[in-house]
């Protein structure tokens, strides 16, 4: 017999952010954002250091929200383990809005692969998620990218 154990989430973080925005910009407090970030960085630490896994598609839609303020990473469809570090560094994966600048530039130039550190790219994507949550605005990343191009 095979048993599959699963948790039932309330919703994903994207839904929560949209809901907060529509509730007259119900912004997260600093302590709420720190608590969320702590949980998600602990999850990344476990994946990266202990399991040598890179998620490669971190975005609010792939972060599940449970009762009592518990946040968990989900959707490991793009995750990579077992390949050599050199192989992982060459793959171009993720969702465009949350890609690091290096990956985003590669995507814009139709690169087949990009040499990068997938673990650092995961951390960068999580940072974008935090910025979006702090602003309750998904367009803020596009604005950040425009600023970078104007230098």
N, C-alpha and C positions, 0 to 999 in steps of 0.2 A: 504494500500500500504506500501511496505517496500522499503526504499531507502538505497543503499550502496554507501557511499562516499569513494573514493580511490584517492591516489596520484600516479602519474606516476614517478617512479624513473628512473634515467639515467642507473644505473647498481648497483651491490652490491659492497661492499668494497673489497672483494676478487678479483673481476675483475679489480678494480682500482689498487690494489697492484701488480697484475701480469703485468698489462699494464705499470706501472711505472718501474718495474724491466726490462722489455723488451726494454724500452726506455733509454738504457744506464744507468740503475740505477738512475732514476730520483727521488732521495730521497725527502721525505717530509721535509720541514723546521721545526724547533722547534716550531715556532708559528702556523704552520698548524696542527701539532700533538696536541698541547695544545688546539686549537679551536675544533678539532674533539673530544678529550677527554672530554672537557667541555660539549659539546652537549650530549654525550653518558652517562656521569655521571649524568647529569641533568635528563635524561630519566630514569636511574636506580633509582635515588632518588625518582622520582614521582611514579614509579612502586612499589618500596619497602616500602617507608614511607607512601605515601598517599593511595595506593591501596592494600598493603600487598601481592604483586604478585612477585614471583621469576620466572625469564625467563627460566633458566636451560639449555639453549643451545646457549649461546652467542659465536659467531664466525663471522669472516668477511663476510661469505656468508649470514648471517642473519642481516647484517647491510646494509641498503640501502643508496645509495648516490643520492642526488637530485641536481638540478641546484643551483648555488650560494653557493656551499659548505655546504649544509645541509645534515646531517647524521641522520638516524632514525633506531631504532631497529625494527626488523620484525620477522615473523615466531614464533608465540606464541604457537606452537603445543605441546611443553613440559612444558609450563608455568603452574604454580600451584597457585590457590587461593581457599580459602574455607576450605581446609583441615587444621587440627590443625598444629601448628608449629612442634610438635613432629612427625607427619606423614610426613611432608615435609622433615624433617631432615633425614629420613631413606631411602628415595628413591634415586636410582642411575640412573641419567639421564644426557644427554649431549653428545657431540661429543668428542671422546677420545683425540684428539690432544689438545683440549682446556680445558680439565678437570683439576681441582686443583690436587695437588699431592695426597691428601687424597682420592679423588674419583678415580683417575687413579690407585692407588694401589688396591683399592677395585675392580675395573674392572679387573685388572690383576689376582686377586685371586678369581674371580667368586663370589664375595660377592652378596648376594641377596639385601642387603641394607647396607648403611653406615650412621652412625650418623654424621651429619655435618650441618652447617648453610648454607642454600641454598642461602641466600642473599650474604654472603661472597664468596661463590663459584662463583656467577655471577660476582662479582667484580674481582675475580682472573682471570676468563675467559676473561674479558675485558682487563685486564692487559696483558695477552698473546697476544691478538689482537693488542694492541699498540706496543708491542715488535716486532711482525711480521711486522707491518707497518713501524716501524722505521728502521728495517734491510732490508726490502723488501725480506724477506726470510722465507718461511714456515718451513724450516728444523731447524731453530734456536731453536724451542721448544724441538725438539728431542735431540739437543745438550745440552740444559739446563738440561734435564732429565738425560742424561748420566753423567753430572758433579755431579749431586746430588747423584747418585749411587756410584760414585768413592770416596766419603768421607769416 
